[in-house]
Amino acid sequence: MIDEIDEHRRRLAHSFDHAFSQPFANEPRRLGDFLVLRLGQHWYALPVDELAGVQNKKTIQFLPDAPAFCLGLSGVRGRVAAIYDLGALIGSPSSDRLSWLLQAKADPEIALLVPKAERYLRAELDRIVPAADDGPSIGALSDDRVALNVLSVTRVVASIRARGGERA
């Protein structure tokens, strides 16, 4: 435990010192805030500004004729929302430890069920390498630890709406 704390302190000190070793920039940096989580074997970053809220998983009411990947309905921040498994939607199935509901800003009646976020990340938006297609990924971002696939919650919601009539 003490070794972990010491390692964390060392990383923070290194980041702090590194920030002051960089040349002074005249242009303000455009920063984005992300939730970092693991779905299946892959790491993802979700833009915080595309979320209306985050809460712990509640009871989900199963719907027998629900669209594909829809787990059912639940109350999310005072609204009834359709709950979708984000990992299943993007083809990267998650573990059975799904514990957070992410309410989409694009449609508050849609929430994505995900594992608890591993960490919060603030990164320069210019560091995102754009994706080649119009899928749910808007690009890739690398932090000190791992390469992250940056997902657009807005695009995921658009994909859910486009699939509206599909049944499981």
GUKEVO-644384 format. One record per residue (C-alpha): residue in three letters; y, z negated, x. Coordinates in steps of 0.5 Angstrom, whole numbers, plus 500, padded with zeros to 3 digits. Example, Ala and Ser with C-alpha at 12.3 -4.5 7.8 and 13.67 -1.06 7.14 Angstrom:
REM residues 2
ALA491484525
SER498486527
//
This chain:
REM residues 168
MET500500500
ILE505498506
ASP503505509
GLU505509503
ILE511505502
ASP513506510
GLU511514509
HIS516514503
ARG521511507
ARG520516513
ARG521522508
LEU527519505
ALA530518511
HIS528525514
SER531528508
PHE537524508
ASP538526516
HIS536533514
ALA542534509
PHE547532514
SER545537519
GLN546543515
PRO552547516
PHE558545511
ALA558550505
ASN564553502
GLU560555495
PRO558550491
ARG550550490
ARG547551484
LEU542546483
GLY536546477
ASP532540475
PHE525540474
LEU519536472
VAL513538477
LEU506537474
ARG499540475
LEU495544470
GLY488546473
GLN488547480
HIS495549480
TRP502546481
TYR508548476
ALA515546475
LEU518546468
PRO526547468
VAL529540465
ASP534544461
GLU529548457
LEU527541454
ALA529537448
GLY525531449
VAL519528453
GLN515523450
ASN508520450
LYS503523446
LYS502521439
THR496522434
ILE495529433
GLN493531426
PHE488537427
LEU489543423
PRO483547421
ASP486554421
ALA491553427
PRO493559431
ALA490559438
PHE491554443
CYS495549437
LEU492542437
GLY495540431
LEU501537428
SER505531430
GLY511527430
VAL516528436
ARG522525436
GLY523525429
ARG521532427
VAL514534425
ALA512539431
ALA506544432
ILE503541439
TYR500546444
ASP496545450
LEU500548455
GLY495549460
ALA490553455
LEU496557453
ILE497560461
GLY490560463
SER490554467
PRO486549463
SER488542464
SER484535465
ASP483531459
ARG488526461
LEU494530457
SER499525455
TRP506527455
LEU509532449
LEU515536452
GLN519538446
ALA522545447
LYS529546446
ALA528553444
ASP524551438
PRO524543437
GLU518544432
ILE514546438
ALA511541443
LEU507542449
LEU502537451
VAL501536458
PRO499531463
LYS504526466
ALA509529471
GLU507528478
ARG515528480
TYR522530478
LEU525535483
ARG532538484
ALA532544488
GLU537550489
LEU536555484
ASP537561489
ARG530558492
ILE526561486
VAL523567488
PRO523571482
ALA517573478
ALA515581478
ASP513581470
ASP516578464
GLY510573463
PRO511565462
SER513565470
ILE520566472
GLY518565479
ALA516561485
LEU519555489
SER516552495
ASP518544496
ASP516540502
ARG509539499
VAL507545495
ALA508552492
LEU510551485
ASN510556479
VAL516556475
LEU515556468
SER520558463
VAL519553457
THR523558453
ARG518564455
VAL512560453
VAL515559446
ALA517566445
SER509567447
ILE507562442
ARG512565436
ALA509572438
ARG502570437
GLY503566430
GLY498570426
GLU492569431
ARG487564429
ALA482560434
//
